[in-house]
């Protein structure tokens, strides 16, 4: 099995907010270049890799997608005192941002997200979440001219988090890093390319998922797949709860790949869902189900392309996604790879019958 931990580390540490995925794309292209038959980059920046199947023609064409982009910020104003105003790129919660370190632009200028300290807050502000409009980025500039020598309006920023191994215990190997949504999926997708399958595999590393599933829509139209699987790093909500809170976690760390039944963007194709369930049972892979109606994935755009594409979603549970740092279990990540690889060996046209 490919060294997913090493690849995930390199992917996680890379800079790649929505619309600025080129560094991630270059890393992935170099990683997979010797394992595929052809690589293309489309007008939006999607990286599309083709791998011919071993089965008799006509073969199924299966698109497997993972998005390269991460949430981040865009600089919108340089103030006279040198502070930078910004807007989120993708879903960010202002409550997570105070005091967090960023890197900005091609030069990776370091900065810190600041806000008025408690000492200077009014009575009306005290104890309330700080809104995005009140936040700013401090890059240590004395004034606007000094700041503009380093950063321009329109520059992007991402969290400065570096990948860390938290535990190497075989039963509970965990790692921390940024952008596991969806560099976890990218690592799995790159790992899938280590072998050939009976079907023609089209691996698509998409752009701009966090701002509206944009890359996947264009790529699926171009690829015209018979079926699709989206790989994601998804919400994990398994931390301690009040004893009287009777709710089910979205997913649990260490409980295996998470299969979606439906979310806000797609109702999973029942034939593909059944394929994944049967494959997991045959391979002895524990699976779990992501709580319905939570979030959305590239499958939401892919399944609506042209006349429709049967689509499924397989996710790696990640705590604290869309934050400065996430945590995942490497066993889950490796089992996502095992499950999808085995499903690609088993998939047949019968699985794609009408819903």
Beta strands, then each sheet from edge to edge (+ up, - down):
strand 1: 38-41
strand 2: 47-51
strand 3: 61-67
strand 4: 72-78
strand 5: 84-89
strand 6: 101-104
strand 7: 109-114
strand 8: 136-138
strand 9: 156-159
strand 10: 164-167
strand 11: 174-177
strand 12: 200-206
strand 13: 227-236
strand 14: 257-260
strand 15: 287-290
strand 16: 310-319
strand 17: 326-329
sheet 1: 1+ 2- 12+ 3+ 13+ 16+ 14- 15-
sheet 2: 1+ 2- 12+ 3+ 13+ 16+ 17- 11+ 10-
sheet 3: 5+ 4- 9+ 6- 7+ 8-
end
